[in-house]
Amino acid sequence: MSSATLPPRKDRRRTLVTPEGLALPVTLASRGSRFGAIAVDLVVLILVIVVTTLVLALGAAGLDRVLGGQIDQAKGGAKQALEFLAVLWFAVMFLFRHGYFLYFELGPRGATPGKRALGLRVAARDGGQLRSEMILARNLVRDIELFLPLTMLLGQLDQTEWDPVGWAAAGWFLLFALFPVFNRDRLRAGDLIAGTWVIEAPRASLAAALSTGVSAAQGTSAATGAEYRFGEAELAVYGEYELQTLERVLREDRPEALAAVQEAICRKIGWHPGAGDERAFLEAYYTQLRARLETGMRLGKRKADKHAASS
Amino acid sequence: MALFGLFGTRAEAQQAAIEAAALRSDRFRQAREPDWQRLDAIVTAIEKGRLRRLSDEDVLALPVLYRTAASSLSVARETSLDANTLAYLEALVRRAWFQVYGPRLGLWGWLRQFFGGGWSAAVRGIWPELLVALALMVAGTLVGWLLVASDPDWYHALVPFADERMPGASAEVLRGTIYGNSGQDGMSVFAASLFSNNAGVAILCFALGFAFGVPPLLLLVHNTAGLGAMLWLFFGAGLGWDFVGWLAIHGTTELLAILLAGGAGMHVGRSMAFPGSRAVLAAAAEAGQRAAVVMAGVVLMMVVAAILEGFGRQLIDHAAGRYGVGGTMLAFWLAYFFLFRRSATTESAA
């Protein structure tokens, strides 16, 4: 709810057109949340890798005991068992690293656990079907962007001085890591090549309509029985912007704000505000103002705010 | 009749509420709210990973309800000033859009489609680039051979690793590198070949393809030049037949994978350089998706090649057997890529 009502920064707002021709506003994921999502995913990946390695190491330790602590000189069957463990390890790591992202992004939820935790989703940039090839492409390139240079960098860690390979790997890593900073849509290289982008997936809840209560619909206060009817001139002073402000104030329902808004409206239209019945007054004003503006809309006349001339 | 009565009163109550609403836009909302809420419930269930618990009816209703909500949204934008309803509808339509136009197959379905024709179709789709890559690899091998033949010092520049395989080595020493390695650690060969030069070259070909387009060509030539130099060395020692067998057991798979990777890289590079009537980014995305399918296969081929190199070559310690395995693999790959044409439909065509 809060994410739907708080407008995001302007430079992250985009419009995509669905295949039905409907323009849908979307919000690009911020770079911070992209980073958070990959961090969560990496932590999960590393945890699983550590656990698998530990399990396999226990197997090797068992072999070591069988061999009487002479695992380095293993021969024959024991050597084959060790090789098998090592191949298994490589294969599991390899498949897991590639499978993790593919499995989650190809699933119905369309996002890895990290992205889901941050409320993000992958979507096709053209608003159409998100195809498996797109997911595949963006994740294959991830290998080149992230894992290849990182493996090269890790290989340099134990050296006191970096050789050219280390510097090249660092430069490579930075080039791709900073890629999203240098384009408008915050695409990483994988998104660029796949035709995807990462957008926010907020939810919004449907609140009760404000204009269907007794005081709203009939303009009669339930508490005092007073009737609020506003004339054409009294409604003509405000536009859509003020209507939406009024809607927000009514939904937040803070007494001092209600009183202040009532006073402001009364000053504008020359009424004398009473105290204690602000909500009924404002609901009635809201409903009648909305009715007037919506009638105008149907006739093709819109009034953006109080400064706009009522055409 | 009680049932009808119940429905009657509920429908009547709803009808009454709709009539009581003062605003036309509220009546519009009240009439459609049940549909929106049903869609909301279905989408929420899918988002929470409870797709299996949805009834078939609900799953079938999803696209219809999505379109209903989408049309509600476009009507509401023109007729309603209720900001909350508009925000809710936008979020609902967006969430439903994620599901309706989201990935359809899942990982297993995709794998089935990939092996069942998607991969070979993608390989056939980049055939012009494959021909260019093949020509470059042949040319690179020839250049390597000719360079070393004219001046053996070139050998060290072209072949990256330094061991006993160098110009001037006796035929006996060279023969020893080809046969009788059974005592060698298969694991280290497996790991080295999977994670070192060749897999790296393949991935680089693809990566640099979309960045610039030309580097894959140079990488292909440079790497096959080393191959040409080694061929010259072993043929010179009269071990040509044995060396090709040593290479062929995994090389047919590995060189083919490098060929595909180079072709995939060039495909992306070419589409970006000559996008035709499309926007550059759209062309890159289209080519990138096809190249990605090819590359997923290349990664698998690299694993197969590593297994063949690490284990197959030590188990089969004679040239004929190595030729047999290598030739069989080559025939298998070529038949799979160019003869296997079943169900090459993609999701977009479905």
Interface residues (C-beta under 8 A of the other chain):
Chain A: A4 T5 T18 P19 E20 L22 L24 P25 V26 L82 E83 A86 V87 F90 A91 F94 H98 G99 L102 Y103 E105 L106 G107 P108 R109 G110 R121 A123 A124 R125 D126 G127 G128 Q129 L130 R131 S132 E133 M134 I135 L136 A137 L140 V141 D143 I144 L148 T151 A189 L192 I193 A194 G195 A201 P202 R203 A204 S205 L206 A207 A209 L210 S211 T212 A216 A217 Q218 E240 L243 Q244 E247 R248 R251 T287 R290 A291 L293 E294 M297 R298
Chain B: A17 A20 A21 A22 L23 R24 S25 D26 R29 Q30 E33 W36 Q37 D40 I46 E47 G49 L51 R67 A70 L73 S74 E78 T79 S80 L81 D82 A83 N84 T85 A87 Y88 E90 A91 L92 V93 R94 R95 W97 F98 Q99 Y101 G102 P103 R104 L105 G106 L107 W110 Q113 D185 G186 M187 F190 A191 L194 F195 G200 I203 F206 A207 F210 V268 L281 A282 A284 A285 E286 G288 Q289 R290 A291 A292 V293 M295 A296 V299 V303 T346 E347 S348
